[in-house]
Amino acid sequence: MLKQFFRPRNVFIGLVTIFILMQLVPVWAWQTNPPVLNDVAWTTPEAASIARRACYDCHSNETVWPWYSKIAPASWLITYDVIKGRNKLNFSLPLREPTELAAEIAEVVREGEMPPRQYLVLHPEARLSPAEIQALIGGTPGGAGMGSGERDDD
């Protein structure tokens, strides 16, 4: 009896059923772009361009939601990452102390924590060269002089 249950056709039907049921979890309701309440005063146009390309999908209310962000389980992961990113830092809201922000951005970008690897898989244009890292850090509000490789160790 158990052998009949695990026939390839039955397993396939079960997996398809699970996949369809997964689509009923409504994470798309959280896939929104609230109004932009802040325009970051990047100190250089290059830094603004780099930030938009590499950071804004998760760290702003200007997220571009790709087609695969509507299909579970990818929708769950993407929505979670965006919510977590916006909670940590949201360029669309008034920013906290600029020098503190600049130091934190410098740290996570230099250490390769941002942009995260799983994002770079589908967004290779977000990969930052060493020169782009320095330009982004140097152009961050409150980050004047930090792009030259110095660290702001408190």
N, C-alpha and C positions, 0 to 999 in steps of 0.2 A: 504494500500500500504506500509506504513512504517513498519507495523507489519511483512509483508512478507520479507522485507529487512533485518530485524534483526533476522531471523531464525538461529538456531545454525549452520547449514551447511554454510550459507553465512558469518556468523561471523568468523567461522573457516577458510574459504577460504580467507577472508580479512586479518586475522592475519598471515596466511602462506605467503600471497603475500607481506605484509609489512616486514616480516622476511627475505624473499628472496631479496627484494629491499635494505634492510639494508646491505646486504653482498656486495653491489656494492660500498660502501664507502671505498676507497682503503687505509686504515690505515696501511695495511701490508707493504706498501712502506716505512714507517718510522720504521718498525721493523728490524733494522739493528744492526750489531755489528761492528762499525768502528775499525780501528787498535788500539791496545793497545800501548800507547806512554809512559807509566810510570809503573813501578813496585814498589808498595808501600813498604817501608822499615819498616815493622812491627817489633817491638822490640822483640816479642816472636812468635814462630810458632803457639802457641795456639790462639793468637789474630788473626793471619792471617787466620787460619782455621775458626774461629768464624765469621770473617768479610765476608769471601767467602760464608759461609752458610747462613748468615742472611742479608747481605747488598748488595752483588755484583749483584744480579738480577736487581736491580734498580739503583745502584750507580756505575756502571762500563760499559765498552764496552764488557763485557763477559756475557751478559744476556742470560739465557736459556729461549727461547720462547716456552712455552708449546702448545700443540695442540689447546687448547681452546682460545689461544691468536689470533687465526686466524678467530674466529667466532664472529660476531657482536651480541650484543653490548659489550660483554666481551673484544673484541679486542680494542674497543675505550678506555675503562677504563684502560686496562693494558698498552697500548701504551702511553696514557696520563701520567700515573704514572711513567713510565720509563723515558720519556722525561723530566718530572718535576724533577725526582730524579737525573738524569744525569746533569741537569742544576744547581741544588743546590750543588751537590758534585759528582765528577766522579773520582774514584780511578784509572782509566785508563789514565788520563791526569795528567800532572805535578800539584802537589798540592800547595795550597797557604801556608802561614805561618803555620808550624807544631803545634805550641802551640795554635794558634787560632783554628785550625782544631780539635785538641784534646779536647779543651774546649767545642766546639760545639757538637762534638760526645758525650762527657760525658753528656752534658745537655739533648739532645734528647733521649738518651738511658736510662738514669736514670729516666726521666719523663715518660717513656713508650710510647713516640711518635714514636719511631722506634724500631723494624720493625712495620709498621702499622697493625692494627687489620685485615683489609680486606686482607692483604697479608698472615697473619698467618692462616686464614681459610683454604686455600689450600696448605699452606706450614708450617705445624706444626713443622717441623725440624728447622725452623728459630726462634722459641720461645727461648728466652734467660733466663737462670736461674740467680739468683743474683750473683753467682760465675762467670758465663760467662760474665755478664755485667762488673764486676770488671776486669776480665782478658782482655776483649776487650778494655776497657778504659785505663788500665795500659800498654797495648801493642801497643797503637796508637802512631805513630810517633809524638814526642813532648809531649807525655802524661805521661812521667816517673813520678811516684809518685801519679798520679791522680786516680789510681785504688783503693786506700785505703779508698775511701769514701769522700775525701776532695773535695770541690767545688772550681772552679776557678772563683770567682766573680769579674768581672772588674768594 
